């Protein structure tokens, strides 16, 4: 009986430690996505590019006014250059986020609202594949939908900088 109790305590402690590590990894991966959004708002292409692995790819699935999807592809570096010149105040808010960790691979995804000068520009879904490196999580690939007419009522009611 003592052996069974000891085994149960060991199993609980091991599972608790693994859950804590996974939660820390999930938070760290989500932090990378949020850092990218912050650096986009700061118009800092070098800081954005530093979050990506060399050779990373991004796919943007853009829904046009006619409802047709157009897909554009970028490298992480090319994407970062979109933010070199400050033309307006921007903010991306991935207000629902989930993260899954599979060893040294993380998947981070969720709905977002994109604001330009405090007005909603579009909404959509982001999905990031990240790889753990010696310096932390880096974005290997990302995909996003851009849906100018696809915002939900909840999203339409959001304000830039507001709490959900």
C-alpha positions in Angstrom: 0.0 0.0 0.0 2.9 2.4 0.8 4.4 1.7 -2.6 1.1 2.5 -4.3 0.8 5.8 -2.4 4.4 6.7 -3.2 3.8 5.9 -6.9 0.7 8.1 -6.9 2.5 11.0 -5.2 5.4 10.7 -7.7 3.0 10.6 -10.7 1.1 13.7 -9.4 4.3 15.6 -8.9 5.7 14.6 -12.3 2.4 15.5 -14.0 2.2 18.8 -12.2 5.8 19.7 -13.2 5.1 18.8 -16.9 1.9 20.9 -16.8 3.7 23.9 -15.4 6.4 23.5 -18.0 3.9 23.2 -20.8 2.0 26.3 -19.5 5.3 28.3 -19.4 6.1 27.1 -23.0 2.6 28.1 -24.2 2.9 31.5 -22.6 6.3 32.0 -24.1 5.0 31.1 -27.6 2.0 33.4 -27.3 4.4 36.1 -26.1 6.3 35.9 -29.4 3.0 36.5 -31.4 2.1 39.4 -29.1 5.7 40.8 -29.5 5.3 40.7 -33.2 2.0 42.7 -33.0 3.7 45.2 -30.7 6.6 45.7 -33.1 4.2 46.1 -36.0 2.6 48.9 -34.0 6.1 50.3 -33.3 6.9 50.1 -37.1 10.1 48.3 -36.3 10.9 45.9 -39.2 14.2 44.7 -37.7 12.5 43.6 -34.5 9.7 41.9 -36.5 12.2 40.1 -38.7 14.2 38.9 -35.6 11.1 36.9 -34.5 11.2 34.8 -37.6 13.5 31.9 -38.6 15.5 32.4 -41.8 13.4 31.2 -44.7 10.1 31.5 -42.9 7.0 31.8 -44.9 3.7 33.7 -44.4 0.5 33.2 -46.3 -2.2 35.8 -46.3 -5.7 34.7 -47.5 -7.4 38.0 -48.3 -11.2 38.1 -48.9 -11.9 40.8 -51.5 -15.1 42.8 -51.8 -16.6 40.3 -54.2 -16.1 37.6 -51.6 -13.3 35.9 -53.6 -10.1 34.8 -51.7 -6.7 35.9 -53.0 -3.6 34.3 -51.4 -0.4 36.2 -51.1 2.9 34.8 -49.8 5.8 36.6 -48.0 9.0 35.7 -46.3 9.3 36.9 -42.7 11.8 39.5 -43.8 9.6 40.8 -46.7 6.6 40.9 -44.3 8.6 43.0 -41.8 9.4 45.6 -44.4 5.6 46.4 -44.7 6.1 48.3 -41.4 9.2 50.3 -42.2 7.3 53.6 -42.8 4.7 54.8 -40.3 1.6 55.8 -42.3 -0.9 55.4 -39.5 -1.5 54.0 -36.0 -2.0 50.3 -36.2 -2.9 47.6 -33.6 -3.5 43.9 -34.0 -5.5 42.3 -31.2 -5.6 38.5 -31.2 -8.3 38.4 -28.6 -8.8 34.7 -28.5 -5.6 32.6 -28.5 -4.8 29.0 -28.1 -1.4 27.4 -27.9 -0.4 23.8 -28.3 3.1 22.6 -27.5 4.6 19.4 -29.1 8.2 19.2 -27.8 10.1 21.9 -29.7 7.1 22.8 -31.9 4.4 25.2 -30.9 1.2 26.1 -32.7 -0.4 29.4 -31.7 -3.7 30.4 -33.3 -6.8 32.6 -32.7 -9.2 35.3 -33.9 -8.0 38.8 -34.3 -9.1 42.4 -35.0 -6.9 44.8 -36.9 -7.2 48.5 -36.2 -6.0 51.4 -38.3 -6.2 54.8 -36.6 -8.4 53.3 -34.0 -11.0 52.0 -36.5 -11.5 48.4 -37.5 -9.8 47.6 -40.8 -10.4 43.9 -40.9 -10.7 40.7 -38.8 -9.6 37.2 -39.3 -7.7 34.2 -38.0 -3.9 33.9 -37.3 -2.0 30.6 -37.1 1.7 30.4 -36.2 4.0 27.5 -36.3 7.0 28.1 -34.0 10.2 26.3 -33.3 12.1 26.3 -30.1 15.6 27.6 -30.6 18.5 28.3 -28.2 17.3 31.8 -28.0 13.6 31.0 -27.5 10.6 30.5 -29.8 10.9 31.7 -33.4 8.2 31.8 -36.1 8.8 29.2 -38.8 5.5 29.8 -40.7 2.4 31.8 -40.3 -1.0 32.1 -42.0 -3.7 34.7 -41.7 -7.1 35.4 -43.1 -7.9 39.1 -43.8 -11.7 39.5 -43.8 -12.7 43.2 -44.2 -16.4 42.2 -44.3 -16.0 39.2 -42.0 -16.0 40.7 -38.5 -18.5 39.3 -36.0 -20.9 41.5 -34.1 -18.6 41.1 -31.0 -15.6 42.2 -33.1 -17.4 45.2 -34.5 -18.1 46.3 -31.0 -14.4 46.2 -30.0 -12.3 49.3 -29.6 -8.6 49.6 -30.0 -7.0 49.3 -26.6 -10.2 48.3 -24.9 -10.4 45.4 -22.5 -12.5 42.4 -23.6 
